[in-house]
Amino acid sequence: MPCRLRRGIDRQCYSSFSNRTRFAGLRFESRIATSTLSEREVFSPTYTPPAKMHLNYFFALRGEKTLRGFLRFDLHRTTNKGGAADMPGFERLWENGPLFAQAEHFRLSTDCVLLADFVNTAGAVRGIDLGCASGAIALLLLARTDKLHMTGLEIVPEAASLAEENMRANALEARSDIVCGDIRRHRELFKAGSVDLIVANPPYFPVGSGKLSPDAARAAARGETQCSMEEICAASAFLCRTGGSVNFVHKPERLSELFCCMTAHGIEPKRLRLVCHREGAAPNLVLIESRRGGNPGLKIEPTLILRRPDGSETDEVRRIYHR
């Protein structure tokens, strides 16, 4: 039995149903779309989604377990009249803050929270999060300003679907897009110079530098198995307009390598902040703001200390987390 699969993002398809199809003994609803795949093609272990596609159709077709979760979410969307605050599995990041759902391998990390706070959104209209995972950075930036539109690019389908749910739970569909795609295919997915703000929490460790997790999603998040530092800088240079802002969080031990890679692609580091877990400890993170086509000149900000000697959070951390 054929099933229609949409190539591209259509935000209205969640609640607009016009076609019913049955797979694996389960019924799900989909909308008439532009591409048709057979059951054999969809369930083939070698099948991969197009560079850009609607995520829930991919999940609905990949297996019974995922399909049940897809149906559970859509049933809730069509029957819950209490609003996003009543959606199960979501929690507020702070009082009256955005709703956020986490999964085992896609949790809200300190790295993401610190980068979102570090980013200067002044003057930015369109941004993109390269490797957005569950959409945390994009969500935090959208919660800060209503003048920004964010796109999230994520290669792991499970993470990208969760990011889409997080945007929907906060009624941010009109100001966000989640694209399931490969950073290395950025020229096929987006236009050159189409954004003025880029954020990324890229994989920290080069291939071969340590033992990779057997879990593919975790391995992709921590190691450069899906994209390298060079490829992220190349994508940033292509996507960002001249004068736009490119922001990374990374490991201090790779700072010289990162600077060389950025400048080779015309991205000039402009602002840097080291992060230490405790006062007196060596930095374990570095936050970097750079400019596409910018002039040389780097500002070093005071080191961000996360915890006092007694283990309690510093005042700045409490501000960042709205505590």
N, C-alpha and C positions, 0 to 999 in steps of 0.2 A: 504494500500500500504506500503510495507516495505521500510525502509530507512537505509542506511549504516552509521554507526557511528564509527569513528576511536578511538581505545583505545591507547592513547599515543600521543606524539607530532610529527607531521610531518610538517616541515617548508615549504615543497614544495607544499602543497595542496592548498595554496592560489591561485596560478595561473595555476595549472594543473587540468583540469576538464575532467572527463570521464564518468560521470553519471548525468542524470537530474531526479529530483523527484519533484512532486507537492504536497504542503500542504496548506490548508486554502485558496485555490484559488490563491496562489502565487507560482511562479516557482523559484527554486534555484538550484544551481549546487553543486554536491559533488563528491568526488573521491572514487573509489572502496576501501573498507577498510575491517577490520577484524571482525567486529561485526555488526549484523543486529537487528534492533528493529522495532516492528510494530508501526503504528500510535497510536493505543490505549495505548501502553506502554509509548511512548514518551510524550503524552499529559496527562497522568495520573498525578493527583496532588501529588501522593505518589512517583513518579519516582524521583530518585536521580542519578546523573552521576556517572560513575565509579571513583575509586580513582584517576585515571590519564587518561585524555582524551583530544581530541582536542576541544578547547572551542567553535569555531565558529559553529561546527556541533551541539553542545548542544543548542546554541542560536538560530540557524536557525530552530530548531524543537520545541522550547518552545512556540512560539506564533507569531501572525501576526506582532505586533508592533516591536518586536525584530528582526524578519525576515526582515522587511523592512530596518532597520538600517544595518543589515548584507549585504543585497543586495547593499545598497548605498555605503558602504565601498568597496565592491568587484568591483562594477562598476567603482569606481574611480581608484582602483588599476590597472584595466585593460585598462583604457582609458587615464589616466593622463600621459603625456609624459614630464611634466615639472619638475619632481622630487619631493622629499618629502617636500621641502620648499613650494610647492604650495598646499599641502593637506589642505583642510578646517578643521577648528576646532583645529589646532595645533598652538602653539606660541613658540618662542624661549625663553628659560629661561634667557638668557643674550645674548648680541651681539655675533653672531657666535657660540652660545652655542647650546645644544641639543634641539630638538623639543619636546614639551610635550602637550598632550591633557588632559583636566581636565573634570570631571563630578561633578554633584551636591554634591554627598556624598564622592567623591574620589579626593579631591583637594590636591595640593602641600602644605604641612604643614611646619611650621617653625621647628617642631621636626625632620622631615625627612631631611631637608636641613642641620641642625646643626649636626645630626648624620653622614651624608655622609661626611661632612667636617672633623669631629672628627676622622673618621676611618683611620687607617694606613694601606695602601694597599701594602706596601713594602714586596716583596717575595710571595705575594698571587697569586695563579694561578686559583683556583676555589672557588667561593663563593656562598652563598645562602642567600636570604632575606626571613625570616620566617614571613609570613603575609605581602606580598609585596604590597597589595592594587593595585594602578595604576602603580607601578614599579618605583616610583620616586627615591628611594635610589639606587637601582640597576643601573638605568640610569645615575645618577650623578657619581657613581663610575666608570662605563664603560667609561664615558666621560673624566675621569681623567687619566686613564691608558689603554693602548691597550694590556696589558699582562694578563688581567683578564677575566674570563668567569663567568657570573652570572646566577644563577637560581632563579626564583621567585616562591614561594609557596603561594597560596592564595585560601581560601575556598569559597569566594564570587565570583560566576561566572562573574557577571558584572564587578567587579574590575579586575579580572584576564584577561578578554578579553581586557579591556582598557590598561592594562600593555603590553599585546602582541602587540597592535596597536602602543604604544609608542616605543617599541623596533623596530618594522618594519619601522616606520617613520624615524628612525635614522640609518637605514641599519645595525642594530645590531643583526640580526637573527642568524648569525654564532657564536656570542659570548654570546648568552642568550637563556634561556628556561623559559617559564612560565608554571607552572603546577597548574591546578585547583585541589586542594586536601586538606585534613585535616592534620594539624600538628600532631594530635594524632595518625595518621597512618603513621608516618615517616618511620617506619621499613619496611613497604610494598612498599614505594615509592622510597627509596634511600638506598644505601649501607652504611655500617658503615664506618666512617672516610673518607668519599668521598670528603670533602671540607676542606680548610684551612682558610676560612674566613666566619664568620656568622654575619649578621646584623639583628636587629629586633627592630621595634617600636611597642611593644606589647600593648594590652589593659591595661589601667592604673588602672581600678577599679574592685575590686572583686565583684562577684555576691552578691547582697543584700546591697551594700554600698550606693546606690542611685537609683533614678528613671531611668529606662532604656528607651531609645528612642523607640517609636513604629516602627520605621524603622529598619528592621532586619540588614541591612548593617551597619548603624550607630551604632546600639547596639553592633554588633560584633567587631567594631573598637575600641569602648571606654570601654566596659565591658567584663569581662572574661566569656562570654557566650559560646564561641566556643573552647577556650583553656585557661588554667590557667598558672600562673607563673611557677608552678611546671612542667607542661607539656612542656612549652617552654624550660626550662632548661634541661629537660630530652632529648628532641629532639636535642638540641644543643650539649649535651654531646655525643650523639650517632653519629651525623653527622660529627662533627669536629675531625680532626686528632689530635694526641697528639702534643702540641706546637702551634696549630692553634689559631686564634684570634676570640673571641666572643664579639660582641659589642651590647649594648643596650642603648636606651634612655628611661627614666622612670621618675616617680615622686619621689622627695626626701623623702616624708613621707613613702614610701615603701622600702627605701634603705636597712634597716637592714634585712627585710624579703627577699629581693632579694639576698643579700650577703649570707644569710644562705642557700637559695635554690641553688645558684650557687656552693658554696663550697661542699654541700652535693652530687653534681653530678660531682665533680672533676674539676670544672671550677673556677680558682683563679682570683679574681679581681686584676688588675695590674695598671690601670690608671683611674682617676676619674676627672670629671670637672663639677662643678655646673653652672647653667645658671640662671641669674636674668633678669627680664624684665627691671628694672631700677636700677641705683646705689642706694644702701641702702635698697632695697627691699629684702624680703626673697626669696631664690631660688625657682623656680617653675619647673625646670627640672634638671635632672642629666644625664650626659653622662658617660658610663662605658666601658672600654676595659678590657677584661680578657683573660686568657690563659688556654686552655685545658691541664690539667696536670701540670700547672705552680707551681712554689714555692711561698710561701707567700711573700708579699712585695707590698705595694700600694703607688703609686705616686699621689699626689693631685696637679692638675694644677690650675693656676689662674682662678678665676671665670670669666665666660663670661658675660659681660653686654651688653644687646641688645640696650638700648636707654639711651641717656644723660638726665639730668634733664629737659632740654627744649623740650624733646620728639623726638629729631633728632636721627638718627641711629649713633651708634658708628663706628669708623673706621674699627674695626674687622668685624662687621656685613656687612659693605659695601664691604669688601674684600670677605667674604663668598658668598655674592650674586652677585659678579662681577659688582659692581656699581661704 
